[in-house]
Amino acid sequence: MVRMVILDDSLPKQLEHAAGPLADVSITWTGTDPDALVAHCRRQRPHVAIVNVDLLGPGLQPDRRIAALKEETGAELVIALYTFLRRDDLEALTSVSRPLRGPVSLARLRSQMLSVIVRHMLDDDDTAKSPPPVEVGPPRFSSAQLARLMEIQSAVDCECPNHLSELVSSLSAFEAYARNCENRSPADAKIHADLALFTAQARAIMERALERIIEHEKIVL
């Protein structure tokens, strides 16, 4: 399972109310003190660190502060949350992290760390020698339904239906891509089959999340 730490004051509150998109991620630390974060990461290295740039304090430029924190935490991926940054600082930040302007939805966060999640699922599979037997059904939403959900206006002040439908659409596209990749050997066929299976599992999870928000907001497709 992917381990994640969060240096932010509002994101943990979001997770208290709706952790669905990140339900299969292990959140090992949350807080607002960079020193406490580093101390925790020395004991247990995270795979993903979500860092609010504003909490790092004055001093070095944002990209240097994030680069230093990435080295100290040992995180594979740092997602840097920001509110306002100069264009030059934002471009520099992109070279050492994945910057996201906050506030950000949990579904969008998951989409940004999906490559790490899939990689660790594959690592777990290498240990187990074979993927777990999981039944995954066909897509629950048509392309037309997803396209409508991408543009629909939510009944509340959020864009969860839009982001979730975009994520489901992307996962479905990659699932199909993996199933149709060229195979030069049995090993190629095995890895592509595994990628398609894991992506189908992720797609099924996010489809359930999308069904929940559709039911909650009484959206008629």
C-alpha positions as CSV (number, residue, x, y, z in Angstrom):
1,M,0.0,0.0,0.0
2,V,1.2,3.5,-0.8
3,R,2.2,5.5,2.3
4,M,1.4,9.2,2.2
5,V,2.2,12.2,4.5
6,I,0.4,15.6,4.4
7,L,1.8,18.9,5.4
8,D,-1.3,21.0,5.2
9,D,-4.0,22.4,7.4
10,S,-7.2,21.9,5.3
11,L,-6.7,18.7,3.5
12,P,-6.9,16.5,6.6
13,K,-10.3,18.0,7.3
14,Q,-11.4,17.1,3.8
15,L,-10.3,13.5,4.5
16,E,-12.4,13.4,7.6
17,H,-15.6,14.0,5.5
18,A,-14.8,12.1,2.3
19,A,-11.8,9.9,2.2
20,G,-13.3,7.7,-0.6
21,P,-10.8,8.4,-3.5
22,L,-7.9,7.8,-1.1
23,A,-9.4,5.0,0.9
24,D,-6.7,2.5,-0.3
25,V,-3.8,4.9,0.6
26,S,-2.2,4.7,4.0
27,I,-1.9,8.2,5.5
28,T,0.9,7.9,8.1
29,W,1.2,11.6,9.2
30,T,-0.6,14.9,8.9
31,G,0.3,18.3,10.4
32,T,1.6,21.8,9.7
33,D,5.2,21.6,11.1
34,P,7.9,20.8,8.5
35,D,10.4,19.7,11.2
36,A,7.8,17.2,12.7
37,L,7.2,15.9,9.2
38,V,10.9,15.3,8.5
39,A,11.3,13.6,11.9
40,H,8.4,11.2,11.1
41,C,9.8,10.4,7.7
42,R,13.2,9.5,9.2
43,R,11.3,6.7,11.0
44,Q,9.1,5.7,8.1
45,R,9.7,6.8,4.5
46,P,6.6,7.8,2.6
47,H,6.0,7.1,-1.0
48,V,4.1,10.4,-1.5
49,A,4.3,13.7,0.3
50,I,1.7,16.4,-0.1
51,V,3.2,19.7,0.9
52,N,1.6,23.1,1.2
53,V,4.3,25.5,0.0
54,D,3.0,28.3,2.2
55,L,3.8,26.3,5.3
56,L,7.5,26.0,4.5
57,G,8.2,29.5,5.7
58,P,10.4,32.2,4.2
59,G,13.9,31.7,2.9
60,L,14.8,29.7,-0.2
61,Q,12.8,29.8,-3.4
62,P,9.9,27.4,-3.4
63,D,11.6,24.9,-5.7
64,R,14.7,24.7,-3.5
65,R,12.6,24.3,-0.4
66,I,10.6,21.5,-2.0
67,A,13.7,19.8,-3.4
68,A,15.3,19.8,0.1
69,L,12.1,18.4,1.7
70,K,11.9,15.7,-1.0
71,E,15.5,14.6,-0.1
72,E,14.8,14.7,3.6
73,T,11.6,12.8,3.4
74,G,12.7,10.3,0.8
75,A,9.4,10.6,-1.0
76,E,9.1,9.3,-4.5
77,L,6.6,12.0,-5.4
78,V,6.0,15.4,-3.9
79,I,2.7,17.1,-4.7
80,A,3.2,20.8,-4.0
81,L,0.0,22.7,-3.1
82,Y,0.0,26.5,-3.6
83,T,-2.4,29.4,-3.8
84,F,-0.5,32.1,-5.6
85,L,3.0,31.9,-7.1
86,R,5.0,33.9,-9.6
87,R,5.2,32.3,-13.0
88,D,8.9,31.7,-12.8
89,D,8.6,30.1,-9.3
90,L,5.8,27.8,-10.6
91,E,7.8,26.7,-13.6
92,A,10.8,25.9,-11.3
93,L,8.5,24.0,-8.9
94,T,7.4,21.8,-11.8
95,S,11.0,20.4,-12.1
96,V,11.0,19.0,-8.6
97,S,7.3,18.2,-7.9
98,R,3.8,18.2,-9.2
99,P,2.3,21.6,-8.3
100,L,-1.4,21.9,-7.8
101,R,-3.3,25.0,-7.0
102,G,-5.5,24.6,-4.0
103,P,-8.1,24.0,-2.9
104,V,-7.9,20.6,-4.6
105,S,-10.3,17.6,-4.7
106,L,-9.3,14.2,-3.4
107,A,-10.1,12.7,-6.8
108,R,-7.7,15.1,-8.5
109,L,-5.0,14.2,-5.9
110,R,-5.5,10.5,-6.6
111,S,-5.2,11.1,-10.4
112,Q,-1.8,12.9,-9.8
113,M,-0.4,10.0,-7.8
114,L,-1.9,7.2,-9.8
115,S,1.4,6.2,-11.4
116,V,2.9,5.6,-7.9
117,I,-0.2,3.6,-6.8
118,V,0.0,1.4,-9.9
119,R,3.8,0.9,-9.5
120,H,3.4,-0.3,-6.0
121,M,0.6,-2.6,-6.9
122,L,2.9,-4.1,-9.4
123,D,5.7,-4.4,-6.8
124,D,3.3,-6.2,-4.5
125,D,2.4,-8.4,-7.4
126,D,6.1,-9.3,-8.0
127,T,6.3,-10.4,-4.4
128,A,3.2,-12.5,-4.7
129,K,4.2,-13.8,-8.1
130,S,0.7,-13.3,-9.5
131,P,-2.1,-10.7,-9.3
132,P,-4.9,-11.3,-6.8
133,P,-8.0,-13.0,-8.2
134,V,-10.4,-10.0,-8.5
135,E,-13.6,-10.0,-10.5
136,V,-13.8,-6.8,-12.5
137,G,-16.9,-6.1,-14.6
138,P,-17.4,-4.1,-17.7
139,P,-17.5,-0.3,-17.6
140,R,-20.6,1.0,-15.7
141,F,-20.8,4.3,-17.7
142,S,-20.9,4.9,-21.4
143,S,-18.6,7.5,-23.1
144,A,-21.7,9.7,-23.6
145,Q,-22.6,9.6,-19.9
146,L,-19.0,10.4,-18.8
147,A,-18.9,13.3,-21.3
148,R,-22.1,14.7,-19.8
149,L,-20.8,14.3,-16.3
150,M,-17.6,16.2,-17.2
151,E,-19.7,19.2,-18.0
152,I,-22.6,19.0,-15.6
153,Q,-22.9,21.7,-12.9
154,S,-23.0,20.3,-9.4
155,A,-25.8,21.0,-7.1
156,V,-23.3,22.1,-4.4
157,D,-20.2,24.2,-4.8
158,C,-17.8,21.5,-5.9
159,E,-16.7,19.8,-9.1
160,C,-16.6,16.2,-7.8
161,P,-18.8,14.8,-10.6
162,N,-16.6,16.5,-13.2
163,H,-13.3,15.3,-11.8
164,L,-14.5,11.8,-11.1
165,S,-15.9,11.3,-14.5
166,E,-12.7,12.6,-16.1
167,L,-10.7,10.2,-14.0
168,V,-13.0,7.2,-14.8
169,S,-12.7,8.1,-18.5
170,S,-8.9,8.3,-18.3
171,L,-8.7,4.9,-16.5
172,S,-11.0,3.3,-19.1
173,A,-8.8,4.6,-21.9
174,F,-5.6,3.4,-20.3
175,E,-7.2,0.0,-19.6
176,A,-8.0,-0.4,-23.2
177,Y,-4.6,0.8,-24.2
178,A,-2.8,-1.7,-22.0
179,R,-5.0,-4.6,-23.4
180,N,-4.0,-3.6,-26.9
181,C,-0.2,-3.0,-26.4
182,E,2.2,-4.8,-28.7
183,N,3.7,-7.9,-27.1
184,R,7.1,-9.2,-28.2
185,S,7.4,-11.9,-25.6
186,P,5.3,-13.8,-23.0
187,A,6.8,-11.4,-20.4
188,D,5.4,-8.5,-22.3
189,A,2.0,-10.1,-22.5
190,K,2.1,-10.7,-18.7
191,I,3.0,-7.2,-17.7
192,H,0.4,-5.7,-20.1
193,A,-2.3,-8.0,-18.7
194,D,-1.4,-7.0,-15.2
195,L,-1.5,-3.3,-16.1
196,A,-4.9,-3.8,-17.6
197,L,-6.2,-5.7,-14.6
198,F,-4.9,-3.2,-12.0
199,T,-6.3,-0.3,-14.0
200,A,-9.6,-2.1,-14.3
201,Q,-9.7,-2.4,-10.5
202,A,-8.9,1.3,-10.1
203,R,-11.6,2.1,-12.6
204,A,-14.1,0.0,-10.8
205,I,-13.3,1.7,-7.5
206,M,-13.7,5.2,-9.0
207,E,-16.9,4.2,-10.8
208,R,-18.4,3.3,-7.4
209,A,-17.3,6.7,-6.1
210,L,-18.9,8.3,-9.1
211,E,-22.1,6.4,-8.5
212,R,-22.2,7.6,-4.9
213,I,-21.9,11.3,-5.9
214,I,-24.5,10.8,-8.7
215,E,-26.9,9.3,-6.1
216,H,-26.1,12.0,-3.5
217,E,-26.7,14.9,-5.9
218,K,-29.7,13.2,-7.6
219,I,-28.1,13.5,-11.1
220,V,-30.2,12.0,-13.9
221,L,-28.2,10.7,-16.8
